[in-house]
Amino acid sequence: MAYKNLIVDKKEGIGFIKINRPKVLNALNSETIKEITKVVCELENDKKIKVAILTGEGKAFIAGADISSMANMTPLEAKEFAKLGHIMLNKIERSRIPFIAAVNGFALGGGCEILQACDIAIAAKSAKLGQPEINLGIHPGFGGTQRLPRLVGIMKAKELLLTGRNIDGDEAFNIGLVNMVVEDDQLMETAEDIAGKIAGKSSVQIQFIKELVNTGLDIDLNSANSLEISYFSSGFSTYDQKEGMKAFLEKRKPIFKGK
Ligand code: HXC
């Protein structure tokens, strides 16, 4: 499928999504948000794809929602726009495919929120992350007031949301907003290395793990642990469980089939 605002590629089980609006630092307008939502569905429907990498063209990952398209919105339009963003982020978060955010530059506002819905985030050292919405007289509308405190803790999240200050890759790593920070020229190599490792695993278990962690965090611990037991036992009906354990006992690498 052709996309106007994205460059999409597929290689060795990995889907690559690059936001391609560099003139506006990859700011998210409605059209781009809809395209991202669509490409997540496209990758999910392609059974060869096991993991995806999301990054940005040029000097930004995503500099936020498109301010020029928001400036004159009515409250109803703002509500619809926020909902579009939530649909996109829920789609990423609940996708069977893990998403790796390769944060190559500015990841501000909606850009920072998108990485919070990803499963793994890697920042280039020179990346700048933050929730500067308060400087525009608004607050985050793509889940930043909710996912950020869950990721970095309540006080740190409030500090970032209330001051609107940007942080660099090292600070993002120190507060737990990203998994790792790497030299700028190592970013894509690192993301592809991690994606390659995931692509070699059982896609059944990739999906189970995502579902268990995401669902478990929304319910009480006892129910979440029961859910784990039930997923664990159903794993024993799969080819991949048999292959994984057989391969270990035969001292060879498993070949998973995702069934
Ligand atoms: C629209 C944007 C943009 C944005 C940058 N541009 N960010 N356009 N929306 N979010 C445009 C600029 O207007 C400029 O266009 C071009 O991209 C290059 O940006 P510069 O400002 O010239 O670059 P630089 O000096 O390097 O500064 C980079 C920057 C700054 C620090 C990232 O652009 C900036 O502060 N951007 C806004 C960041 C932000 O506030 N994000 C949150 C948005 S609100 P021209 O035409 O002049 O070349 C949000 C809410 C989400 O995300 C929830 C909604 C429901």
Boltz pocket constraint, residues with backbone or C-beta under 6 A from the ligand:
constraints:
  - pocket:
      binder: B
      contacts: [[A, 22], [A, 23], [A, 24], [A, 25], [A, 27], [A, 28], [A, 63], [A, 64], [A, 65], [A, 66], [A, 67], [A, 68], [A, 78], [A, 81], [A, 82], [A, 85], [A, 106], [A, 108], [A, 109], [A, 110], [A, 111], [A, 132], [A, 133], [A, 136], [A, 139], [A, 140], [A, 141], [A, 142]]
      max_distance: 6.0
